[in-house]
């Protein structure tokens, strides 16, 4: 078994309201950062996963995302798997 470093980026789906992103966008505009538009706030989950291969690690983490880490109705996720 190899220990893989994994990052999962979870973001609100396009078209889904993001109140936290809207609040940050508004605050940036009030601080005179008018060039900022359409802020979206997500989260980053880092973990180390034991698996026999990178593909197996990715499959395990995908299952974790579907069961716990991301809401399949309102969020999308991306998985990046690296070596040790």
C-alpha positions as CSV (number, residue, x, y, z in Angstrom):
1,X,0.0,0.0,0.0
2,X,1.1,3.5,-0.8
3,X,0.2,6.7,1.0
4,X,-1.2,9.3,-1.4
5,X,-1.7,13.0,-0.7
6,X,-5.2,14.0,-1.9
7,X,-6.8,17.4,-2.3
8,X,-10.6,17.8,-2.8
9,X,-11.9,21.2,-3.9
10,X,-15.6,21.5,-3.2
11,X,-17.4,24.5,-4.9
12,X,-21.0,25.6,-5.2
13,X,-22.5,24.5,-8.5
14,X,-23.0,27.2,-11.2
15,X,-26.4,28.8,-10.8
16,X,-26.6,27.9,-7.1
17,X,-26.8,30.9,-4.8
18,X,-23.6,31.5,-2.8
19,X,-24.4,34.0,0.0
20,X,-20.8,33.9,1.4
21,X,-19.4,34.7,-2.0
22,X,-21.9,37.5,-2.5
23,X,-20.9,39.0,1.0
24,X,-17.2,38.9,0.1
25,X,-17.9,40.4,-3.3
26,X,-19.8,43.2,-1.7
27,X,-17.2,43.8,1.0
28,X,-14.4,43.9,-1.7
29,X,-16.4,46.5,-3.6
30,X,-16.9,48.6,-0.5
31,X,-13.1,48.5,-0.1
32,X,-12.8,49.9,-3.6
33,X,-11.9,46.7,-5.4
34,X,-14.4,47.3,-8.1
35,X,-12.6,45.0,-10.6
36,X,-13.7,41.9,-8.6
37,X,-16.7,40.1,-9.9
38,X,-18.6,36.9,-9.1
39,X,-16.9,35.6,-6.0
40,X,-17.5,31.9,-5.2
41,X,-16.5,30.4,-1.9
42,X,-15.7,26.7,-1.6
43,X,-13.6,24.6,0.6
44,X,-10.4,22.6,0.3
45,X,-10.1,19.2,2.0
46,X,-6.6,17.7,2.3
47,X,-6.0,14.1,3.3
48,X,-3.6,11.2,3.0
49,X,-5.1,7.9,1.7
50,X,-3.6,4.5,1.7
51,X,-4.3,2.6,-1.5
52,X,-2.7,0.1,-3.9
53,X,-2.6,2.6,-6.8
54,X,-3.5,6.2,-7.7
55,X,-6.6,5.0,-9.4
56,X,-7.8,3.1,-6.3
57,X,-7.1,6.2,-4.1
58,X,-9.1,8.4,-6.6
59,X,-12.0,5.9,-6.5
60,X,-12.0,5.8,-2.7
61,X,-12.0,9.6,-2.4
62,X,-14.7,9.9,-5.0
63,X,-16.9,7.6,-2.9
64,X,-16.0,9.8,0.2
65,X,-17.2,12.9,-1.7
66,X,-20.4,11.3,-2.9
67,X,-21.2,10.0,0.7
68,X,-20.0,12.8,2.9
69,X,-17.7,15.6,1.6
70,X,-19.9,17.2,-1.0
71,X,-23.6,17.7,-1.4
72,X,-24.4,16.2,-4.8
73,X,-27.4,18.5,-5.3
74,X,-25.6,21.8,-4.7
75,X,-21.9,21.2,-5.0
76,X,-19.3,20.0,-7.5
77,X,-15.9,18.6,-6.5
78,X,-12.5,18.1,-8.1
79,X,-10.0,15.5,-6.8
80,X,-6.2,15.8,-7.2
81,X,-4.1,12.8,-6.2
82,X,-0.3,13.0,-5.7
83,X,2.3,10.7,-4.5
84,X,3.7,10.5,-0.9
